[in-house]
Amino acid sequence: MDSKQFQQTIEKGLFLVDFNAPWCAPCKIQEPIIQTMEEKFKNKISVVFINIDDNRKLATDFMVQSIPTLVFFKNGIEEERFIGLQTEETIENKLNSMLQH
């Protein structure tokens, strides 16, 4: 996915974008938490998984320097970014906050 396609994808609505890699141990721990959030917020917030090995330019464009990096977008605009392994509670609180505003 190039930057233009990515921008078109996240342009309308609420998105949680997970920048990760298959070799990243914290990413593997984070993945089931993100999948739980994806199910819990189904039809309200979209989740996009970006493998930084397959999408190096996109990761560079978004200045992802550590993984996992979770980026929250609202109508194409970055709202917040969490770097490193996050708890389910932290992610859920952020997603609920996005829905309220």
N, C-alpha and C positions, 0 to 999 in steps of 0.2 A: 504494500500500500504506500503510495507516495503522499507527500504533504497535501496536495490538492484534493486527492480522494479522501484523506483523513478529515480535512476541513469540511468537505461536503457531508461526510458522515455525521459529524458532531454539530453541524450548523443549527439544527432545531431540536430542542429538548434538553433533557438532563442526561449526562453521561459520566460514568466512572470508567476511566481508562487505566488499565493495569499494564505498565511496562515491565517486562519480565524476561527471563531466559530459562531454558530447560535445565541448565547446569547449576542454577542458583538455588541453594538449599532453602533460604528464607522465602523465595518465590514459591517453592513447592509447598511450604507450610501455609503460605498466604492463599494459595489457589482455592482450597475448599472453603475458606472463609468468604472469598469473593463470590464463589458459586452459590453459597448460601444466601448472600446478599442479592445476587442476581435473581434467585427464585423468590425471595421475600419481597422485592421491589418490582417484580415482573409487571410490565405494562406501565410503569411509572418512571423508571430510570433504566437506561440501556448500559450494558457493560461491554467494553471492548478490550480484548486481550491483544497486546502488541509484543511479539517476540523481538527483542532488540537485535538479535543476531540476524534475523531475516529483514529487519527494518532499521538498519543502522542510520540512514539519513534522517528518518523520522525521529528517531531517538535523539540524534544530534540537533535537529531543528527545535526540539522541545527541551533541549539542554538537560537530558536525563544523564546523570553522572553516576548514580548508584541505583541498584535494583534490590527489591521491588520499589518502584515509584508509582504511586497512585495519584492520578490527576483528575480532578472533578471539573467538568465543564457544564456551563449553562448557556444554551443557545450560541455555542461556538467560542465562548469566552471562558478562560481558565478562572475558576473560582478559588480553588485551593489545591495544594499538593502535599502529599504525605510521602516521606522517604523512609524506607526500611519497613520491616514487618510491623503490621498494625493489628490491633485486637478487633474482634467482631464488634464490640461495643463502640469503639472509636469510629469505625466505618459506618455503622448503623446510625450513630448520632449525626454524622456529617450528612448522610443521605436524607435523614428526616429533616434536617435543617434546610437542605436544598428544596425539599418539597414545600416547606412552609413559606418560602420567600419567592 
